[in-house]
Amino acid sequence: QAFFCLLLCIPWGSSCPPSCQCTERAGAKAVLCSSRHLEEIPKDIPRDVVFLKLDANSITRIPSNAFRHLSHLEEIDLSRNAIEKIDRAAFKGVAAGLRSLDLSSNRIRSIPKEALLALNAKLRLANNPWHCECALQEVLWEARLDLDTIQDITCHTAPREEYVGKPLLQVLDAGVNLCSVRQRTMDVAMFITMFGWFAMVIVYVICYVRHNREDSCRHRDYLRSLPSAQA
């Protein structure tokens, strides 16, 4: 009974994931999970953690509400993982207090702008195989990026071949607007779709008129074939 009472008296916030190390830095709790072969974000991170290090693992995705219960978080290090997908609500619940978010050296090609633009944290996005597109351009202009790493945000793929291999900042400084490129692509696609529908209507009208004309000719020939008295 004393043992179970002791378990009940231990606050849930003081638990520590078995693959991690929990320490304190100047009175603030830090959870260190670096190089622990993790494939996903641990579920049992203490609620009062302030510094969270998940770098050098094999995490491939940041799901929605991954840190929602960690309202005291100020720094998250997710660098040197294998992250490919980040959900729109991945950092929901930590936007207000988060000061630093490191996503460098992953496998991120694209990211929903909603996932990052709501953050006030300083972002590190360098050394990812980025596909340079409108959403990434908006993140670059509106988010708080770490100025020391911004030159390492490079276009791995891009709408035009001449942008590939260049820093995104250099491409944008040359006057390129990736959002207008996307808009032009959408306009062309819409034009092609409308042209296709218009062509189908024209073909239908032509077939309808031709069919009616043939019916009229057959009816006229039939009337001519009748005896004059019957006519």
Salt bridges, closest charged atoms under 4 A:
ASP48 OD2 - LYS29 NZ 3.79
ASP55 OD1 - LYS53 NZ 3.62
ASP55 OD2 - ARG80 NH2 2.97
GLU74 OE1 - ARG99 NH2 2.87
GLU75 OE2 - ARG99 NH2 3.56
ASP77 OD2 - LYS53 NZ 2.90
ASP87 OD2 - ARG61 NH2 2.60
ASP87 OD1 - LYS85 NZ 3.74
GLU114 OE1 - ARG88 NH1 2.71
GLU138 OE1 - LYS113 NZ 2.72
ASP146 OD2 - ARG124 NE 2.86
GLU162 OE2 - ARG160 NH2 2.83
ASP215 OD2 - HIS211 NE2 3.27
ASP215 OD1 - ARG218 NH2 2.17
